[in-house]
Amino acid sequence: MDKIDHDWFNEYGRISCPKLTHLEYETIVDKLENASTRMLISLDEARTLLPNIDDSHIKIVYNFWNERRTTRVDFLNLISLSFVEQRKKLEFNTSDFEKSNILTMFFFYLAIFWSHFFGFSFLLYQIN
């Protein structure tokens, strides 16, 4: 259980279903996660998946799990969009870096040409 699960369980799950245990909660969530690899399963499918667990427990945990799962998908989409925007900014900054790098290389080769044309003494004079 992560912090969100733990908080929900202590604040809402225990109040709604006083007989709901941590183990039962984790069992329900684990079965829901494993059965929902590509698509979220329905409440009826969850009931058939968990025949030995009280129906009210399944319903309460399923509603929380379903809301959290769909909200998390929206949140991940938001993060993904933000990442794409940041990447575009980074690409712009990278192109600026490449432009400055080209200028640096130009002056480097100009200095080499200058020192070769006028001799290395000019370069040594500037360093000392």
N, C-alpha and C positions, 0 to 999 in steps of 0.2 A: 504494500500500500504506500502510495506517495502522500504528500501533505494534503492535497486536495481531497483524496479519498478518506484519509484519516479525519480531517475536519468535517466532511459531510457525514461520515459514519457517526461521529460523536455528537454533532449538533442536530442532525436531521434523522439519520437512520435509526438511532436508538430511541428517539421520540416516536417516530412513526411505527416502528416494529420493535418493541422492547425485547422480544425474544431473539432478534437477529444477532448472531455472533460474528466475531471477526472472521473466523474460519468459514462460516457459511457465506459471508459477504465475499470473501476472496474466492471461494469456490464458484459462486455465481459469475463474478466478473471474469474469472479465468475461462470458464466454459463459454461465455459470451465472446470473449476475445478470440479464442481458438476457433469458434464456429464462424466468425465474421472476418475471414481473411480477405475476401474480395468485396463482399457486400455485407451490410449490417443485417443481422437476422431480425425477424419480427418478434413481437411479444409472444405470439402463439408458438412460434418455433422454439423460443426460449423455454416456454412451459413444457414442451415435449422433450426438450433437451435435459431438463432438470425435474424429473418426475417425483423425486423424493423430497423436494424442498417446498415449503409452504408457498402457496400461490401469491399471498400478499407480499411476502419477502421478494419473490421474483419480480413482481410488478414494480415495487418501490425501487429496487436496485436497478432493474432494467431501464426505468424512466431516467434515473440519474445517469447511468452509463451511456444511454443513447444520446442524451443532451450533451454530455461531456464529449462524447466521441464526435458528434457532428460539429460542435463548437471548435474542437481541436482541429478538425479538417479545415474549417474556415480560417482559423488562426494560422495554420501552416500555409494556406494559400496567401494570406496577408504577408507572412514572412517571406514567402517566395517572391512576391511582387516587390517587396522592399529590397530583397537581395538583387533582383534584376536592375532596379533603379540605381543601387549602389555600384553595381558592376559597370553600368553605362558611365557613371561619373568616373569610375576608376579607369575605364578605357580612355575617356577624354583626357584625364590627367596623365595617363601613360603616353598618349600621343604627344602631349606637351613635353614630357620627359624625353621622348625620342627626338623631338625637334631640338631641345637644348643639347642633347647628346650629339646630334649631328653637328651643331655649331662648335661644340667642344672638340670633336674630332677634326673639324675643319681647321681650327686654330692650332691644334696639335701638329697636323701635317704641314701647315703653313710654317710653323716654327722649325720643323725638321728641314723643310725645303730652304728656309731662310738660312739656317745654320750650315746646310750643305753648300749653298750658293756662296755665302760670304765666309765660310769657314767656321770651324767649331769654336774658335776663340771668342766670337761674339756671344755664343751660348754660354761659355764658361764665364765670360765677363759679367753676364747678367745674373748668373747663379751666385757668384762670389760677391 
